[in-house]
Amino acid sequence: MDKQAKLLSSRLFLKHRQVEVVLNRSVLTWKEADKERKRSSGISEGAHSRSVQVCEIVAVSRTEDVDDKRTRKSRKEAKQHSQLYPHAFTVSYVMRTRRHQWRCSDVTFHCDNQELCDQWIRVTNEQLSLLTDRPKSLLVYINPFGGKRRGKRIYEQKVAPVFHRAGISTDVIVTERANHARDHLETEANLDKYDGVVCVGGDGMFSEILHGLVSRTQTDHDVDQNQLDAELVPCSIRIGIIPAGSTDCICFATVGANDPVTSALHIVVGDSQPMDVCSVHHNDIFLRYSVSLLGYGFYGDLLTDSERKRWLGPARYDLSGVKTFLSHNYYKGTVSFLPAEGNLGNPKDKQQCRSGCHICQHKPSSKDQHSEMSDKKEKSAKGDSGDWNVIHGKFIAINAATMSCACPRSPKGMSPSAHLADGTADLILVRKCSRLDFFRHLLRHTNKNDQFDHSFVEVHRVRKFRFQPQHLKLASLEDLSEPLQKKGFNPICSAQTACSYSAAHSSWTCDGELLPHTAIQVSVQCQLIRLFARGIEEQQQQQFVFEDPCTLWPLEQSTN
Ligand SMILES: Nc1ncnc2c1ncn2[C@@H]1O[C@H](COP(=O)(O)OP(=O)(O)OP(=O)(O)O)[C@@H](O)[C@H]1O
């Protein structure tokens, strides 16, 4: 850092203290000039040096007003000071606070020379203009009904001021119905105008944006999404998520916090986090895309039941969870999967996917993927099952996690070491077991114990998988004639016919939406989209030195 050539170096005033301010290409540093002198004279107190990376500067501009938050006495002092040093500029920058949250902090430097002040603003802005990843123009969709219905307020009070400070222009659409954002993106939006799309809402709203953007990209490139082996074209513009829903798992897993200001700042600094997307088909029909969890059995049943209890609000998930757990259903079927050979990671690794993850950076080139695909096509044409593994069984749950699925309730997530962008999903098969064992497995989603370390749980890192429920294939006569106890049904199910029917098949939940088919084919599309995020930062990455920030803004209100 010190070796870089200085672009500017001046003695300026920060409040009443003289500071040595230095700008080089990557860092802005300031330290108290007087303390430096004391130290050279042998007194042990060191100069407090503060630094901010240029890539984390939000904006720099001329300052006209003195800070009106000061006390009357300090306002008077400030007035005298500003008469002596009437020219000032303010640098707004990212400051890390607790638990991966970011805030925008300001520091104002004063001087007596207008030319010098203008030079600082000009040179700093020149450096910012070299950061070409930063968005200048954004298309924002707000779901006014997501979560606690605070999407619009969250955007106006916490996010818009940050975008305004950074000089980002926005077109804002407040949605009027479900799928409004998806349809607009698919058919109407002039995407050439924008550097990114921002979603203000929860995971359901994000899914709309994902579907709109991915479908639009495929249409623009004449790619047929219904084709199972179609090579999908990655989306060229990034998506930002401002969490304002009741479930904000995608935001949490990619930023480490559900906090609107933090997300806004990740957008401003132009972060880019590639993400895998699963495409889900039923034969030659495209069904949906998924970025987090595909679940059959336990989670499918839970969602089906919770959909009937929407009136209960978020509490419906707890109630349906208990009910589904007590039902303790299992399902017969065949799972086939293509293991992720050559992948550097393993679902049982202790290492988690974090900012700058080397496993995600080592993605297979599209050429390799293509030749792998042609290989498979050749093998299947010959009637060979290729490298596909096939498992017939009775499953309580079949889950495919494309990311860790970490959320505040399950801080490590369903598959703690799943990666955001390595082109794979973790396929977790929970076979029929006792209710107590299943409870132990579920409990491990909330604590630090290895949730795969059970004889009835297996996990595979896969590039593709298929599921065929048995009832569709074999009409399951044998199944239906089995005594209910043998099938593991719970005595609390009093209507036996209803129980046997409900246990014949479950449904797939796909990122919180129910799929209309149970026989599905899933293919992981490596790095199909990019988010304005950088993955969860390691704690050590938390911060350069910052003391005594002049102000923190926007207002320190609690987040949703
Ligand atoms: N204006 C609107 N009116 C009604 N529904 C809308 C509107 N805009 C978006 N939606 C739909 O609302 C659903 C839920 O939105 P969102 O994900 O933002 O909130 P949420 O509270 O997290 O919801 P959930 O947890 O139920 O998914 C989305 O599936 C989206 O399609």
The ligand as a MOL file (V3000), in Angstrom:
LIG
                    3D

  0  0  0     0  0            999 V3000
M  V30 BEGIN CTAB
M  V30 COUNTS 31 33 0 0 0
M  V30 BEGIN ATOM
M  V30 1 N -48.1230 -6.1150 -5.9460 0
M  V30 2 C -48.2060 -7.3880 -5.5990 0
M  V30 3 N -49.3670 -7.9050 -5.1450 0
M  V30 4 C -49.4460 -9.1780 -4.7510 0
M  V30 5 N -48.4090 -10.0570 -4.7960 0
M  V30 6 C -47.2350 -9.6030 -5.2400 0
M  V30 7 C -47.0760 -8.2550 -5.6610 0
M  V30 8 N -45.7790 -8.0860 -6.0510 0
M  V30 9 C -45.1770 -9.2870 -5.8910 0
M  V30 10 N -46.0360 -10.1950 -5.4080 0
M  V30 11 C -45.8010 -11.6030 -5.0560 0
M  V30 12 O -45.6940 -11.7140 -3.6480 0
M  V30 13 C -44.9960 -12.9190 -3.3500 0
M  V30 14 C -44.2730 -12.8140 -2.0420 0
M  V30 15 O -43.4170 -11.7500 -2.1070 0
M  V30 16 P -42.0530 -11.6070 -1.2890 0
M  V30 17 O -41.1770 -12.7430 -1.5480 0
M  V30 18 O -41.5440 -10.2440 -1.6130 0
M  V30 19 O -42.5280 -11.5570 0.2080 0
M  V30 20 P -42.4770 -12.6260 1.3780 0
M  V30 21 O -43.2020 -12.0240 2.5100 0
M  V30 22 O -41.0880 -13.0420 1.6340 0
M  V30 23 O -43.2900 -13.7640 0.8070 0
M  V30 24 P -43.1800 -15.3020 1.0790 0
M  V30 25 O -42.3870 -15.4860 2.3310 0
M  V30 26 O -44.5960 -15.7200 1.1740 0
M  V30 27 O -42.4510 -15.8040 -0.1440 0
M  V30 28 C -44.0650 -13.1500 -4.5220 0
M  V30 29 O -44.1950 -14.4720 -4.9600 0
M  V30 30 C -44.5190 -12.1630 -5.5840 0
M  V30 31 O -44.7830 -12.8380 -6.7950 0
M  V30 END ATOM
M  V30 BEGIN BOND
M  V30 1 1 1 2
M  V30 2 1 2 3
M  V30 3 2 2 7
M  V30 4 2 3 4
M  V30 5 1 4 5
M  V30 6 2 5 6
M  V30 7 1 6 7
M  V30 8 1 6 10
M  V30 9 1 7 8
M  V30 10 2 8 9
M  V30 11 1 9 10
M  V30 12 1 10 11
M  V30 13 1 11 12
M  V30 14 1 11 30
M  V30 15 1 12 13
M  V30 16 1 13 14
M  V30 17 1 13 28
M  V30 18 1 14 15
M  V30 19 1 15 16
M  V30 20 2 16 17
M  V30 21 1 16 18
M  V30 22 1 16 19
M  V30 23 1 19 20
M  V30 24 2 20 21
M  V30 25 1 20 22
M  V30 26 1 20 23
M  V30 27 1 23 24
M  V30 28 2 24 25
M  V30 29 1 24 26
M  V30 30 1 24 27
M  V30 31 1 28 29
M  V30 32 1 28 30
M  V30 33 1 30 31
M  V30 END BOND
M  V30 END CTAB
M  END
